[in-house]
């Protein structure tokens, strides 16, 4: 288990504050775009934005992607709350690590909080962005973009930058190969 001194904790605060600020900006951006969507898109139907590519359409999403598990918002709230708390703790303790790792976590936290605000305030998440060329893709919002890009960047970080996540698996494979060859 990692032990931290008061000095260790204090030394993390400036960078942690930066990552929290990044997440807060994402939440504000998400909420502002949702306010704009409610005021300008609600009841308007599909509004072309980039012809044949991207539309704007107001949707009240009471579930997850594609509306799955509709009306189970407390499940999403519980999972989201736990995930945000755990990721925030990880972000604090690893605030001095690689910037891509921290930005990725902050983005996922930001998106999680943005959608959580909707679930608490409205009982649903406001979605309004839709790919016109692939109508079966779920309508989404800025918070979803933050979560998706954060997860992609986190995966890239873990696979290509900090390869220690796979160290044990690689060591096991090397042992097997050495046993075969030896």
C-alpha positions as CSV (number, residue, x, y, z in Angstrom):
1,X,0.0,0.0,0.0
2,X,1.2,3.5,-0.9
3,X,2.0,5.8,2.0
4,X,1.9,9.5,1.5
5,X,3.3,12.2,3.8
6,X,1.8,15.6,4.2
7,X,4.5,16.9,1.9
8,X,3.5,14.4,-0.8
9,X,-0.1,15.4,-0.6
10,X,0.6,19.1,-0.6
11,X,2.9,18.7,-3.6
12,X,0.1,17.1,-5.6
13,X,-2.4,19.9,-5.0
14,X,-1.3,22.4,-7.8
15,X,-1.4,19.8,-10.6
16,X,-4.6,18.1,-9.2
17,X,-6.2,21.6,-9.1
18,X,-5.3,22.0,-12.8
19,X,-6.9,18.7,-13.7
20,X,-10.0,19.6,-11.6
21,X,-10.2,22.9,-13.5
22,X,-10.0,21.1,-16.8
23,X,-12.9,18.8,-15.7
24,X,-14.9,21.8,-14.5
25,X,-14.5,23.6,-17.8
26,X,-15.8,20.4,-19.5
27,X,-18.8,20.3,-17.2
28,X,-19.6,23.9,-17.9
29,X,-19.2,23.4,-21.7
30,X,-21.5,20.4,-21.5
31,X,-24.2,22.2,-19.5
32,X,-24.1,25.3,-21.7
33,X,-24.6,23.3,-24.8
34,X,-27.4,21.4,-23.2
35,X,-29.1,24.7,-22.2
36,X,-28.8,25.8,-25.8
37,X,-30.2,22.5,-27.1
38,X,-33.2,22.8,-24.8
39,X,-33.9,26.4,-25.7
40,X,-33.4,26.0,-29.5
41,X,-34.0,22.4,-30.4
42,X,-36.8,21.1,-28.1
43,X,-39.9,20.5,-30.2
44,X,-38.1,21.5,-33.5
45,X,-37.4,18.1,-34.9
46,X,-34.2,17.3,-36.8
47,X,-32.1,20.4,-37.7
48,X,-29.4,19.8,-40.3
49,X,-26.1,21.2,-39.2
50,X,-23.6,19.8,-41.7
51,X,-25.6,18.4,-44.6
52,X,-25.3,14.6,-45.0
53,X,-23.0,14.4,-42.0
54,X,-24.3,15.9,-38.8
55,X,-27.7,16.9,-37.4
56,X,-29.0,18.5,-34.2
57,X,-32.0,16.9,-32.6
58,X,-33.4,17.2,-29.1
59,X,-33.7,13.8,-27.2
60,X,-34.4,13.1,-23.6
61,X,-32.4,9.9,-22.9
62,X,-33.7,8.0,-19.8
63,X,-31.2,5.1,-20.3
64,X,-27.7,4.5,-21.6
65,X,-26.6,4.4,-25.2
66,X,-29.6,3.8,-27.5
67,X,-31.8,4.3,-24.5
68,X,-30.9,0.9,-23.0
69,X,-32.0,0.3,-19.4
70,X,-34.4,3.2,-19.5
71,X,-35.9,4.3,-16.2
72,X,-33.1,2.8,-14.2
73,X,-31.4,6.1,-13.4
74,X,-30.4,5.1,-9.9
75,X,-28.3,2.4,-11.3
76,X,-26.5,4.9,-13.5
77,X,-26.3,7.4,-10.6
78,X,-24.7,4.8,-8.3
79,X,-22.2,3.5,-10.9
80,X,-21.4,7.1,-12.1
81,X,-20.9,8.4,-8.5
82,X,-18.7,5.5,-7.6
83,X,-16.7,5.8,-10.8
84,X,-16.3,9.6,-10.4
85,X,-15.1,9.2,-6.8
86,X,-12.6,6.5,-7.6
87,X,-11.3,8.3,-10.7
88,X,-10.9,11.5,-8.7
89,X,-8.9,9.7,-6.1
90,X,-6.7,8.1,-8.7
91,X,-6.3,11.5,-10.3
92,X,-5.2,13.0,-7.0
93,X,-2.7,10.3,-6.2
94,X,-1.3,10.2,-9.7
95,X,-1.6,14.0,-10.4
96,X,2.1,14.2,-11.1
97,X,2.1,11.3,-13.7
98,X,2.0,11.7,-17.4
99,X,-0.2,14.5,-18.6
100,X,-2.1,12.3,-21.1
101,X,-3.1,10.0,-18.2
102,X,-4.4,12.9,-16.1
103,X,-6.2,14.7,-18.9
104,X,-7.8,11.4,-19.9
105,X,-9.1,10.8,-16.4
106,X,-10.2,14.4,-16.0
107,X,-12.2,14.1,-19.3
108,X,-14.0,11.0,-18.2
109,X,-14.7,12.6,-14.8
110,X,-16.0,15.7,-16.6
111,X,-18.4,13.7,-18.8
112,X,-19.6,11.6,-16.0
113,X,-20.4,14.6,-13.9
114,X,-22.1,16.4,-16.8
115,X,-24.5,13.5,-17.4
116,X,-25.0,13.0,-13.7
117,X,-26.2,16.6,-13.3
118,X,-28.9,15.9,-15.9
119,X,-30.0,12.7,-14.3
120,X,-30.3,14.4,-10.9
121,X,-31.9,17.6,-12.2
122,X,-34.2,16.2,-14.9
123,X,-34.4,12.4,-14.5
124,X,-32.9,12.1,-18.0
125,X,-29.9,13.2,-20.0
126,X,-30.3,15.8,-22.8
127,X,-28.8,14.5,-26.0
128,X,-28.7,16.5,-29.2
129,X,-25.9,15.5,-31.6
130,X,-26.6,13.0,-34.3
131,X,-24.6,11.6,-37.2
132,X,-26.9,12.0,-40.2
133,X,-25.1,9.4,-42.3
134,X,-25.5,6.7,-39.6
135,X,-28.9,7.2,-38.0
136,X,-28.7,4.0,-35.9
137,X,-25.9,5.6,-33.9
138,X,-27.2,7.0,-30.6
139,X,-27.8,10.7,-30.3
140,X,-25.2,12.1,-27.9
141,X,-23.9,15.2,-26.1
142,X,-20.7,17.0,-25.2
143,X,-20.4,14.9,-21.9
144,X,-20.5,11.7,-24.0
145,X,-17.7,13.1,-26.2
146,X,-15.5,13.8,-23.1
147,X,-16.1,10.3,-21.8
148,X,-15.4,8.7,-25.2
149,X,-12.3,10.7,-26.0
150,X,-11.0,10.3,-22.4
151,X,-11.4,6.5,-22.6
152,X,-9.7,6.3,-26.0
153,X,-6.8,8.5,-24.7
154,X,-6.6,6.4,-21.6
155,X,-6.4,3.2,-23.6
156,X,-3.7,4.7,-25.9
157,X,-1.8,5.8,-22.8
158,X,-2.0,2.3,-21.2
159,X,-1.1,0.4,-24.4
160,X,1.5,2.6,-26.0
161,X,3.0,4.9,-23.4
162,X,2.8,3.3,-20.0
163,X,3.3,-0.3,-20.9
164,X,3.6,-1.4,-17.3
165,X,0.0,-2.3,-17.2
166,X,0.8,-5.4,-19.3
167,X,4.1,-6.1,-17.6
168,X,2.8,-9.2,-15.7
169,X,1.2,-10.7,-18.8
170,X,4.4,-10.1,-20.9
171,X,6.6,-11.7,-18.1
172,X,4.3,-14.8,-18.1
173,X,4.6,-15.1,-21.9
174,X,8.4,-14.7,-21.7
175,X,8.6,-17.4,-19.0
176,X,6.5,-19.8,-21.2
177,X,8.7,-19.1,-24.2
178,X,11.9,-19.6,-22.3
179,X,10.6,-22.8,-20.9
180,X,9.8,-24.0,-24.4
181,X,13.1,-23.0,-25.8
182,X,15.2,-24.0,-22.8
